[in-house]
Amino acid sequence: MLDSQSIHLKALDSADLQRLQVVLDVICREAGKAVRSPEMQELAALLIRLYRHGLTNEDKLLSVGRLAAARKGHSPAAAATAGRRSKRPVRQLSLTRSSS
């Protein structure tokens, strides 16, 4: 039987990838970086690793992604907003909540 963590170690489906893409798009826009830039590709890999290990809540992924971008100096906006509630429109992220 699979525990909740090992379930996420399986391949990601299209819904998982869409959730991650929304988070990455927000961070890229705030950082003024292209999604395909090396910095954002590195951040995308981090988000995928976190997601596969059970961090599936979009707000938490967004916070961690912003902090990671700010630490690497890729996002002045992320540095200013990391750790605070986002002022983005609700429609950008789903309202479903996970237990993470």
C-alpha positions in Angstrom: 0.0 0.0 0.0 1.3 3.5 -0.9 1.6 6.1 1.8 0.7 9.7 1.0 4.3 10.7 0.3 5.1 7.8 -2.1 1.9 8.6 -4.1 3.5 11.9 -5.1 6.7 10.1 -6.2 4.8 8.7 -9.2 4.6 10.4 -12.5 2.8 13.8 -12.5 -0.4 14.0 -14.4 -1.6 16.9 -16.5 -3.6 18.4 -13.6 -0.4 18.3 -11.5 1.6 20.0 -14.2 -1.0 22.6 -14.7 -1.0 23.5 -11.0 2.8 23.8 -11.1 2.7 25.9 -14.3 0.3 28.4 -12.7 2.7 28.8 -9.8 5.7 29.1 -12.0 4.0 31.6 -14.3 3.2 33.9 -11.3 6.8 33.8 -10.1 8.2 34.4 -13.6 5.9 37.4 -14.2 7.0 38.9 -10.8 10.7 38.3 -11.5 10.4 39.6 -15.1 12.0 36.4 -16.3 11.1 34.0 -19.2 9.8 30.6 -18.2 12.5 29.1 -20.3 15.4 31.1 -18.7 17.9 28.9 -16.8 17.0 30.5 -13.5 13.3 29.7 -13.9 14.0 26.2 -15.1 16.0 25.6 -11.9 13.0 27.0 -9.9 10.6 24.8 -11.9 12.7 21.7 -11.0 12.6 22.7 -7.3 8.8 23.1 -7.5 8.4 19.7 -9.1 10.6 18.1 -6.4 8.6 19.7 -3.6 5.3 18.7 -5.3 6.4 15.1 -5.7 7.4 15.0 -2.0 3.9 16.1 -0.9 3.9 19.9 -0.9 0.9 20.3 -3.2 -0.8 23.4 -1.8 -0.4 26.1 -4.4 -0.1 29.0 -1.9 2.7 27.2 -0.1 4.4 26.4 -3.4 4.1 30.0 -4.4 5.6 31.2 -1.1 8.5 28.7 -1.3 9.1 29.6 -5.0 9.1 33.3 -4.2 11.6 32.8 -1.4 13.9 30.7 -3.6 13.8 33.3 -6.4 14.5 36.1 -3.9 17.4 34.2 -2.3 19.0 33.8 -5.7 18.4 37.4 -6.5 16.0 36.8 -9.4 13.0 38.6 -8.1 12.9 42.0 -6.4 9.1 41.6 -6.2 9.4 38.2 -4.7 11.8 39.6 -2.0 9.2 42.2 -1.1 6.3 39.9 -1.0 7.7 36.6 0.2 6.0 35.4 3.3 3.1 37.7 2.9 -0.3 36.9 1.4 -0.3 37.3 -2.4 -2.5 40.0 -3.8 -3.0 38.1 -7.1 -6.5 37.5 -8.4 -8.1 34.4 -7.0 -8.8 33.1 -10.5 -5.0 32.4 -11.1 -4.9 29.6 -8.5 -7.5 27.0 -7.8 -9.2 27.2 -4.5 -8.8 23.5 -3.7 -6.7 22.8 -0.7 -4.6 19.8 0.0 -3.5 18.5 3.4 0.0 19.7 2.8 
